[in-house]
């Protein structure tokens, strides 16, 4: 009888401990999902275009306005200079200095004007492949950390996928249950051009890396039951000729087809809100480019070129419309 009584007491203790552990786990899980707090970030790109003496002062004003807002971070979608501005070392390093003058962390994905279009006479007849190597060497020299005065840790494709070790610019991070993915998709048809064999080879290799990174980003967000996802690229994939709006399909001549098709498929499977941030066409607008195939995708095209403004995005996962979007008008400009 004594041994039986001891066994019963032992089982009661074990069961009690198990119930306590389960209760603690439930409380912890509940707190994790309930504690996501609203935050703001800033998006901008396609600037500063023009002669430094004219465009640098208003760009500095805009940076000061962004710093005064104290966002969690800033996303720069590329095109740090115009396509007709020389792609010199100094020009590219000047833009890097601007990025590091933002107080908060800054995540940068390249545009076409920094490398793809550098073969133009007006841009100095530089080798685009060499300019891309220059960008990767200098802009991503901090390892898995962002730019900006304050930095934050990033996950990079070059560190996580051995077969794509040459793509440090493809990055991702998580903030308050929202997953952020940056992919190197640029204007000028994503460098899918026939001017030389190296351009074509570069396009196919980077396109494969971008698709793999996009798929992995969405798969990770789905597995984590993310509240929303933000995708940052440079290119306007929805230009006529590249995208058939009525069919919501990318043309075969488009350098965005494989990436765009993957976006449609993964966003539809994710089902949660997706914010696509891009530039390239220099027209501030907010659209739903895929209302039938992926209605959860909301697209934000940032200001650019002559309209040297930025965009503030407020993220609140407890609201039906997760992303609140409003312009940040440059005080140094009249328009």
Residue pairs with C-beta under 8 A, 6 or more apart in sequence:
33 177
36 176
36 177
36 178
36 227
36 317
36 318
37 176
38 176
38 314
38 315
38 316
38 318
39 71
39 72
39 175
39 176
39 314
39 315
40 69
40 71
40 72
40 312
40 313
40 314
40 315
41 71
41 72
41 73
41 74
41 75
41 175
41 312
41 313
41 315
42 66
42 69
42 71
42 73
42 74
42 75
42 310
42 311
42 312
42 313
42 328
43 74
43 75
43 77
43 232
43 277
43 300
43 302
43 310
43 311
43 313
44 62
44 66
44 74
44 75
44 76
44 77
44 302
44 303
44 309
44 310
44 311
45 76
45 77
45 78
45 79
45 111
45 234
45 279
45 302
45 304
46 77
46 78
46 79
46 111
46 279
46 280
46 282
46 302
46 303
46 304
46 305
47 55
47 59
47 79
47 80
47 303
47 304
47 305
47 308
48 55
48 56
48 58
48 59
48 80
48 81
48 98
48 308
49 55
49 81
49 82
49 85
49 304
49 305
49 306
50 82
50 85
52 94
55 308
57 332
58 308
58 330
58 332
58 333
59 98
59 308
60 98
60 101
61 330
61 331
61 332
62 308
62 309
62 310
62 328
62 330
62 332
63 98
63 101
63 102
65 310
65 328
65 330
65 331
66 74
66 102
66 104
66 310
66 328
67 102
67 103
67 104
69 312
69 328
70 103
70 104
71 104
71 312
72 104
72 105
72 175
73 104
73 105
73 106
73 107
73 146
73 148
73 152
73 175
74 102
74 104
74 105
74 106
74 107
74 148
75 106
75 107
75 108
75 109
75 180
75 182
75 230
75 232
75 277
76 99
76 106
76 107
76 108
76 109
77 109
77 111
77 232
77 233
77 234
77 277
77 278
77 279
77 302
78 108
78 109
78 110
78 111
78 112
78 113
78 114
78 186
78 234
78 279
79 111
79 112
79 113
79 114
79 187
79 234
79 279
79 280
79 304
80 92
80 95
80 98
80 111
80 113
80 114
81 87
81 91
81 92
81 95
81 113
81 114
82 113
82 305
83 112
83 113
83 117
83 120
83 122
83 123
84 120
84 122
84 123
85 91
85 113
85 122
85 123
86 122
86 123
86 124
86 126
87 113
87 114
87 115
87 118
87 123
87 124
87 126
87 131
88 124
89 134
92 114
92 131
92 134
92 135
92 138
93 138
95 114
96 138
96 139
96 147
99 106
99 108
99 139
99 147
99 148
100 106
100 147
100 148
100 149
101 149
102 147
102 148
102 149
103 148
103 149
103 150
104 148
104 149
104 150
105 146
105 147
105 148
105 150
105 151
105 152
106 146
106 147
106 148
107 146
107 147
107 154
107 171
107 173
107 180
107 182
107 232
108 139
108 147
108 169
108 182
109 169
109 170
109 171
109 182
109 183
109 184
109 232
109 233
109 234
110 132
110 135
110 139
110 169
110 184
110 186
110 234
111 186
111 187
111 234
111 279
111 280
112 186
112 187
112 188
112 191
112 234
112 235
112 280
113 123
113 187
114 131
114 135
115 128
115 129
115 131
115 132
115 134
115 135
116 128
116 186
116 187
116 188
116 191
117 123
117 128
117 188
118 124
118 125
118 126
118 127
118 128
118 131
119 125
119 126
119 127
119 128
119 195
128 191
128 199
128 202
129 198
129 202
132 202
135 169
136 166
136 168
136 169
139 147
139 169
140 156
140 168
140 169
142 151
144 153
144 154
144 155
144 156
144 159
144 171
145 151
145 152
145 153
145 154
146 152
146 154
146 171
152 173
153 173
154 171
154 172
154 173
155 171
155 172
155 173
156 167
156 168
156 170
156 171
157 164
157 167
157 168
157 170
157 171
157 209
157 212
157 213
158 164
158 165
158 166
158 167
158 168
158 170
159 168
160 216
161 209
161 212
161 213
161 216
164 170
164 208
164 209
164 212
164 213
166 209
167 184
167 206
167 209
167 213
169 182
169 184
170 182
170 183
170 184
170 209
170 210
170 213
171 181
171 182
172 179
172 180
172 181
172 182
172 213
172 217
172 220
173 179
173 180
174 180
174 224
174 226
175 315
176 227
176 315
176 317
177 226
177 227
177 228
177 317
178 226
178 227
178 228
178 229
178 230
178 315
178 317
178 322
179 217
179 220
179 221
179 224
179 226
179 228
179 229
179 230
180 229
180 230
180 232
181 213
181 214
181 217
181 218
181 229
181 230
181 231
181 232
182 231
182 232
182 233
183 210
183 213
183 214
183 231
183 232
183 233
183 259
184 206
184 209
184 210
184 233
184 234
185 210
185 233
185 234
185 235
185 237
185 256
185 259
186 233
186 234
186 235
186 280
187 234
187 235
187 236
187 280
189 242
189 254
189 255
189 256
190 203
190 206
190 207
190 235
190 254
190 255
190 256
190 259
191 199
191 202
191 203
191 206
191 255
192 200
192 203
192 207
192 254
192 255
193 199
193 200
193 203
194 200
203 255
207 255
207 258
207 259
210 259
211 258
211 259
211 262
214 231
214 259
214 262
214 263
214 266
215 262
215 266
217 229
217 231
218 229
218 266
218 267
218 269
218 270
219 266
221 229
221 270
221 272
222 269
222 270
226 272
227 272
227 273
227 317
227 322
228 272
228 273
228 274
228 275
228 315
228 317
228 322
228 323
229 270
229 272
229 273
229 274
229 275
230 274
230 275
230 277
231 263
231 274
231 275
231 276
231 277
232 277
232 278
233 276
233 277
233 278
234 278
234 279
234 280
235 256
235 278
235 280
236 278
236 279
236 280
236 281
236 301
237 243
237 250
237 254
237 256
237 259
237 260
237 278
238 245
238 287
238 289
238 299
239 281
241 251
241 253
241 254
242 250
242 251
242 253
242 254
242 255
242 256
243 249
243 250
243 251
243 254
243 256
243 260
243 289
244 250
244 251
245 289
248 264
248 289
248 290
248 291
248 292
248 293
250 256
250 257
250 260
250 261
251 257
254 260
263 276
263 294
263 297
264 290
264 293
264 294
267 274
267 290
267 294
267 296
267 297
268 293
268 294
268 296
270 296
271 296
272 296
273 296
273 298
273 321
273 322
273 323
274 294
274 296
274 297
274 298
275 298
275 299
275 300
275 313
275 322
275 323
276 289
276 297
276 298
276 299
276 300
277 299
277 300
277 302
278 299
278 300
278 301
278 302
279 301
279 302
279 304
280 301
280 304
281 301
281 304
282 303
282 304
282 305
282 306
282 307
283 301
283 304
284 301
284 302
284 303
284 307
284 309
284 311
284 327
285 300
285 301
286 298
286 299
286 300
286 301
286 325
287 298
287 299
287 301
288 295
288 297
288 298
288 299
289 297
289 299
290 297
298 323
300 311
300 313
300 323
300 325
302 310
302 311
303 309
303 310
303 311
303 327
306 335
307 333
307 335
308 330
308 332
308 333
309 327
309 328
309 329
309 330
309 333
310 327
310 328
310 330
311 325
311 326
311 327
311 328
312 325
312 326
312 327
312 328
313 323
313 324
313 325
314 323
314 324
314 325
314 326
315 322
315 323
315 324
316 322
316 324
